[in-house]
């Protein structure tokens, strides 16, 4: 073994030790259940927001802990992100469905007129969770705190594709992808 090989092995060992230390420090700084980047959520419905997020002044005070949408009759409610259904039921006379994301965030879908989802079901972003009529509620909880979901909702953008001009049939349009604003909050 020459000096160059010995130097390379030594540098590799030192580099691996530092890389391991950096990973441990990054994990310690992140803490349990936290993530580095926020997911870009798909819009859950097509409709206008009629009552935006208004955080309450105290735990039991009035406010709006999510977004209220006005929607057309029989509007499809789609999963804003992939996750697991953790709750389907009625709270104070209002039907709700909660989906927990892999990062621990919980998305709440309220005022569903119809849903086939059951607790424990896995849902994929964009899949239909149910139907809403008139009004629809969409909320976000990070840990135990209600957060404004609006900054995390992207806008659906169609993907570029070629369209045949030689008379062959056009293929179905691929689904849009969510594009979020640059500089959205990370937590």
PyMOL commands that set and color helices and strands:
alter all, ss='L'
color gray80, all
select helices_A, chain A and resi 3-30+150-152
alter helices_A, ss='H'
color red, helices_A
select strands_A, chain A and resi 48-51+66-78+83-91+94-100+106-115+122-123+128-142+145-147+155-157+177-179
alter strands_A, ss='S'
color yellow, strands_A
deselect
rebuild
show_as cartoon
